[in-house]
Amino acid sequence: MRPPYQITTRIIELIASLSEKIGEVNSAHLHKPPSELRRRNRIKTIQASLEIEGNSLSLEQVTAVLDNKRVIAPHKEIIEVQNAIRVYDSLDSFKPTSLTSFCKAHKILMNGLVATPGKLRTGSVGIIQGSDVTHIAPSATMVKSLMNNLFEYLRHDKDLPLIKSCVFHYETEFIHPFPDGNGRMGRLWQTVILRKYSPLFEFLPVESLIKEKQHEYYRVLGEADNQGNSTGFIEFMLQIVDESLEALLTRQNVNLTGNDRLETFREKTGGESFARKDYLRYFKEISSATASRDLREGADRGILKKKGARRTTQYRFNL
C-alpha cells in the first residue's frame, strides 16, 4: 500500500531544479568531492544529526573523536558520536530496500544506548514537547506490517528515489519503529536511498541545513501528521536537498587534486584499460601536461599499471 501524498507543482519544480544541479555537479566532477571536503562534510553530517537529538559535542569535538583523541564530554554523547561514525562508515553495506539492513543500521547506531538495538519496538511510544503530547505512534502490534509495507513501497513504486526518500523519512518518524533513534534513522536512511540514486549524496551535508531549520523541520512534520499525508514534508526536504546542492556548486567550489581525479576516474573505467586521451576527454578542464603528470604519478605510486610507450601507452588501475 502506497503511503498518502500528492505530487504537487512545487514538487515537480524542485525535481527539475535538483536534476539540473545534479547534472552540473557531475559535469564538474564534484559527485565525489576531494577527500578533505568529504571528511569535513561527513563530520558536519554526524554532528548536525546528533545535535538535533540533543547531543552537545561541537564540530571540533566530533573531529577529535573521529581522530581517536580524548574528548571531555558526557560518556553517552561520545558513544553516540562513535556509533554514528561507524554507521556512516558502513553505508556501503546497507541495502536501501531491506528491512533487515535497516535494523542492522539501527543496531550500530544505538549500540550501548538502548536495551535492544536493532529490534523493532514492542511497546507504545509518543512524542512529548513540554507538557504536550504531539504524536502518538501506531500500536506496536502494527509496526512490523507497517514497515514491511513501507519497504514494499520502496521496492516497487514508480516515483523517483528523490521523492521516495522523503516519504520514507517522514513515515519512519510517523511509525516510530524503534523505542529510540527514529529521527536519526529517518535522516540516515534518506541518505542511504539517495546515495543509491547518486553517489554524490553520500557526502552532501543535508543534515546541517536541517539543523539550521530545525524548528521548521519539526513544524512541517507536525503539519504532515495533522494533514494525514507527507506532501508538505516532501516539498520541505526537496528544498533542503536543493539548497545543499547549490552550496556544493557555489560556496564549496574547490579544485580537484590529481589524486582526486584518479580516484574519480577509477570508478569511470570499471577496470578497463585506457589511454591519456580518454583521461583528457573525461577531464576537459585540465591540460595535456596535467593529465600526463596525474598518470605518471599514479604509475609511480602503484595506483596504475602502465604498458607501452608514448602515444601507445595504456593504463589500468590496480585492484
C-alpha positions in Angstrom: 0.0 0.0 0.0 1.4 3.4 -1.0 1.8 6.0 1.8 -0.5 9.0 1.3 0.9 12.0 -0.5 0.3 14.0 -3.7 2.7 15.2 -6.4 2.3 19.0 -6.5 3.5 21.6 -8.9 6.1 22.7 -6.3 7.5 19.1 -6.1 7.8 19.0 -9.9 9.6 22.3 -9.9 12.0 21.1 -7.2 12.7 17.8 -9.0 13.6 19.8 -12.2 15.9 22.1 -10.2 17.6 19.1 -8.5 18.0 17.3 -11.8 19.7 20.3 -13.3 22.0 20.8 -10.3 22.9 17.0 -10.2 23.9 17.3 -13.9 26.1 20.4 -13.1 27.7 18.5 -10.1 28.5 15.5 -12.3 29.9 17.6 -15.2 32.2 19.4 -12.7 33.3 16.0 -11.3 32.1 17.0 -7.8 29.9 13.9 -7.4 32.8 12.6 -5.4 34.4 15.7 -3.7 38.0 15.9 -2.8 38.9 13.7 0.2 39.3 16.6 2.7 36.0 18.0 1.7 34.3 14.6 2.0 35.8 14.3 5.5 34.6 17.8 6.5 31.1 17.1 5.2 30.9 13.7 6.9 31.8 15.4 10.3 29.2 18.1 9.7 26.5 15.5 8.9 27.3 13.5 12.0 27.5 16.5 14.3 24.3 18.1 12.9 22.2 14.9 13.1 23.2 14.3 16.7 22.8 17.9 17.8 19.2 17.8 16.5 18.7 15.0 19.0 20.3 17.0 21.9 24.0 15.9 21.6 26.2 18.8 22.7 29.5 17.9 21.1 30.9 20.6 18.7 32.4 20.0 15.3 35.8 20.2 16.8 35.0 17.5 19.4 33.4 15.2 16.8 36.6 15.6 14.7 38.7 14.7 17.8 36.5 11.6 18.4 37.0 10.6 14.7 40.8 11.0 15.2 40.7 8.8 18.3 41.7 11.7 20.6 40.5 12.2 24.2 37.4 14.3 24.5 35.9 15.6 27.8 32.1 15.2 27.4 29.3 13.0 28.7 30.0 9.3 28.0 26.7 8.8 26.4 27.3 11.6 23.9 30.7 10.2 23.0 29.1 6.8 22.3 26.5 8.5 20.1 29.3 10.0 18.0 31.3 6.8 17.8 28.3 4.9 16.7 27.3 7.5 14.1 30.9 7.4 12.7 30.6 3.6 12.4 27.2 3.6 10.8 28.3 6.3 8.2 31.5 4.3 7.5 29.2 1.3 6.8 27.0 3.0 4.2 28.3 0.6 1.5 26.9 -2.4 3.4 23.3 -1.2 3.7 20.6 -2.1 1.2 18.0 0.7 0.8 15.1 -1.7 0.3 15.9 -4.2 3.1 14.2 -4.0 6.5 16.9 -6.4 7.8 19.6 -3.9 6.7 17.6 -1.0 8.2 17.6 -2.9 11.6 21.3 -3.6 11.2 22.0 0.1 10.9 19.9 0.9 14.0 21.9 -1.8 15.9 25.1 0.0 15.0 23.7 3.5 15.6 22.2 2.7 19.0 24.6 0.1 20.4 25.2 0.8 24.1 22.4 3.4 24.1 19.2 1.3 24.3 18.4 -2.1 25.7 17.5 -3.7 22.3 19.3 -2.0 19.5 18.2 -3.2 16.0 14.9 -4.6 17.3 11.5 -3.2 16.4 9.6 -1.9 19.4 7.2 -4.0 21.4 5.7 -1.1 23.5 3.8 2.1 22.9 5.6 5.4 22.3 4.7 9.0 21.8 6.5 12.3 21.3 6.2 14.9 24.1 7.2 18.5 23.8 7.0 20.4 27.1 3.7 19.2 28.7 2.0 18.4 25.3 1.8 15.0 23.6 2.5 16.0 20.0 2.4 12.5 18.4 1.1 9.0 19.4 2.8 6.4 17.2 0.8 3.4 15.9 0.4 0.4 18.1 3.4 -1.9 18.5 1.4 -4.8 17.0 1.2 -2.8 13.7 4.9 -1.8 13.4 6.2 -4.9 11.6 3.5 -4.8 8.9 3.7 -1.0 8.5 7.5 -1.3 8.0 7.1 -4.2 5.6 4.6 -2.1 3.6 7.0 0.8 3.6 9.8 -1.3 2.2 7.5 -2.8 -0.4 6.8 0.8 -1.5 10.5 1.5 -1.8 11.0 -1.6 -3.9 8.0 -1.3 -6.3 6.6 2.2 -6.5 7.5 4.1 -9.8 8.1 7.5 -8.2 11.6 8.9 -8.3 14.0 7.9 -5.4 14.2 11.7 -4.6 10.6 11.6 -3.7 10.6 8.1 -2.1 13.5 9.1 0.2 11.4 12.0 1.6 8.4 9.8 2.1 10.4 7.1 3.8 12.0 9.7 6.1 8.5 11.0 7.1 6.9 7.6 7.5 9.8 6.5 9.8 9.1 9.4 12.0 5.4 8.6 12.0 5.6 4.9 12.6 8.4 5.2 15.2 9.6 1.6 14.6 12.2 1.7 17.4 12.0 2.8 21.1 14.6 5.5 20.4 16.7 6.7 17.5 13.9 7.1 15.0 14.8 10.7 14.0 18.4 9.6 13.3 17.3 6.6 11.4 14.9 8.6 9.2 17.6 11.0 8.2 20.2 8.3 7.8 18.0 6.1 5.6 17.1 9.1 3.4 20.9 9.4 2.7 21.1 5.6 2.1 18.3 5.8 -0.5 19.6 9.0 -2.2 23.1 7.5 -2.3 21.8 4.6 -4.4 20.3 7.2 -6.7 23.6 9.2 -7.0 26.9 8.7 -5.2 27.2 12.5 -4.5 24.6 12.2 -1.7 27.0 10.2 0.5 29.0 13.3 1.3 26.3 16.0 0.9 25.7 17.6 4.4 21.9 17.8 4.2 21.8 17.3 8.0 23.4 20.7 8.5 20.6 22.5 6.7 18.0 20.5 8.6 19.7 21.6 11.9 19.6 25.3 10.7 15.9 24.9 10.1 15.2 22.6 13.0 12.1 24.4 14.2 10.6 24.5 10.7 11.6 20.8 10.3 9.5 19.8 13.3 6.7 22.2 12.4 6.4 20.6 8.9 6.5 17.1 10.5 3.6 18.1 12.8 1.6 19.6 9.9 2.0 16.4 7.9 0.7 14.5 10.9 -2.3 16.8 11.1 -3.0 16.5 7.4 -2.6 12.8 7.2 0.0 12.9 4.3 3.6 13.7 3.7 3.2 16.1 0.8 4.4 19.2 2.7 7.3 17.3 4.2 8.4 16.1 0.7 8.4 19.8 -0.5 10.4 20.8 2.6 13.0 18.1 2.2 13.4 18.5 -1.5 14.1 22.2 -0.9 16.7 21.3 1.7 18.4 18.9 -0.8 18.3 21.6 -3.5 19.9 24.1 -1.2 22.6 21.6 -0.3 23.4 21.1 -4.0 23.5 24.8 -4.5 26.1 25.1 -1.7 28.2 22.4 -3.2 28.2 24.2 -6.6 29.0 27.7 -5.1 30.3 28.1 -1.6 32.3 24.8 -1.7 33.8 25.3 -5.1 37.2 23.5 -4.8 39.8 22.3 -7.2 40.3 18.6 -7.5 43.8 17.3 -6.9 45.5 14.7 -9.2 44.7 12.0 -6.6 41.0 13.1 -6.6 40.9 12.9 -10.4 42.4 9.4 -10.4 40.0 8.2 -7.7 37.1 9.6 -9.7 38.3 8.1 -13.0 38.9 4.7 -11.4 35.1 4.4 -11.0 34.6 5.5 -14.6 36.9 2.9 -16.1 35.3 -0.1 -14.5 38.7 -1.9 -14.6 39.2 -1.4 -18.3 42.5 -0.1 -19.8 42.6 3.5 -21.1 44.9 6.0 -22.8 45.8 9.5 -21.8 43.3 10.8 -24.4 40.5 9.0 -22.6 41.5 10.7 -19.4 41.6 14.1 -21.1 38.2 13.5 -22.7 36.8 13.0 -19.2 38.6 15.9 -17.5 38.2 18.5 -20.3 39.2 21.3 -17.9 42.8 20.1 -17.5 45.8 20.5 -19.8 47.7 17.7 -21.5 50.7 18.3 -19.2 48.4 18.0 -16.1 47.0 14.7 -17.4 50.4 13.3 -18.1 51.5 14.3 -14.6 48.5 12.7 -13.0 49.1 9.4 -14.9 52.8 9.4 -14.2 52.3 9.9 -10.5 49.6 7.3 -10.5 52.0 4.8 -12.1 54.9 5.8 -9.7 52.7 5.2 -6.7 51.5 1.8 -7.9 47.9 3.0 -8.4 48.2 2.4 -12.2 49.8 -0.3 -14.3 51.4 1.1 -17.4 52.0 -0.7 -20.7 53.6 0.7 -23.9 55.4 3.9 -24.6 54.5 7.5 -25.6 51.3 7.6 -27.6 50.6 3.9 -27.4 50.8 3.9 -23.6 47.8 2.1 -22.0 46.9 2.4 -18.3 44.9 0.2 -16.0 44.0 0.7 -12.3 45.5 -1.9 -9.9 42.9 -3.6 -7.7 
